Amino acid sequence: METPPGAQLLDRLQTVLDASPQPITLRPVACLAACDRGCTAAIAMPGRWTWLLGHLGPEKAEDLLAYAKFYAASAKGTVMPSRRPASLSDMILGRVPAAEQEPS
């Protein structure tokens, strides 16, 4: 394939962010080891749950960014299913607890 699905999703996400800047940082990675789950992405912030999302494609970019907004607005990084865009109802593959910070 000339442009892999993950690269297509990344390109679409960047296009949407360029058109409507938001405080979201995209960090491409080579692999999230979920090949049988389609395109995958992780959403993370310090002190919050990290979510692994799958079954994604470029057509879900806007909904993924909407999900990211709800995530950023949450205290612990939890977005209730009722707040998720309907197109993302089957996207949650797993979550990882927030890493504990070492005391200063």
N, C-alpha and C positions, 0 to 999 in steps of 0.2 A: 504494500500500500504506500502510495506516495507521501501522504500525510496521515500518520497514525491517529486513531480516535482521540487519544489523550491530548495530542498536539492541537487537534481541531477544537476540543473543549477549551484548552488554554487560550488559543487565539480568540475564540468567541468571548470568553470572560474578559480578556484584555480589551477587546473592542468595546464591550459594554462599559467597562470602567473608564476607558478613554472618553467616551461620549458623556458620561455622567460620573465625574470623579467622586470617589468614596474613600474613606480611610481603611482600605483593604489592601493587603500586600499579597500578591501572588508569588509563590515560590515553586517553580517547576522542579519535579523530582523524576528520576528515571523509572522508579518502580515502587509501588505500595503493596506488592505481592498479593493482589486480589484478582488475578487474571480471569478467573471464571465469573467475575462480577461486573464485567464491562469497565468503562472508565471509572476511576476512583479518585477521590480527593480527601484531604484531611482538613478539618477546620480546628484551629487551636489558638488559644490566648493564654498568657501567664495566669496561673491561679484558677483555671477553669478546665472542665472536661475537654478532652480532645476527641473529636468524632471522626470516624472513618466512614465515608459515604461512597456508595457504589451505584451501578446502573445509570451512570450519567452520560450525557452526550451534549454536543453543542446546543441542541435545542432546549436544554434545561439550564443554560447559563444564567438567564435572568432570574429564574426561580432559585437557583443556588445562591445567587447574590442576595436575594430577599431573605433566604434562610440565614445567611451570614449576618445580616442586619439584626435579625431576632436574636441570634447567638450573641452578638456583641452587646446587645442591650440587656441580656440576662445576667444575673448576679454570679451564677456558677457555671454557665455554659450549657444550660439545658433549654431546648426548644420543644415545647409540648407538641405532640402530633397534631393537635387542633390548630396550631399556629403555622405549621409547615405548609408550603404550597402543595396542592393535591398531586401535582406531577412528581413529587418527591416522596410519596407515601411509602415506597419500598426501598428507600436509599440507605437507611442506617445499617451498616455492617457491624459496627462495634464502637465502643467508647473506651477511653483510657483515662483513669483518674488524673487529676492535676498533680504535677510533680511538686513535692514539698520543697520549699526553699530552705537552704541552710541558713541558720541564724548568723547575723553579721558579727 
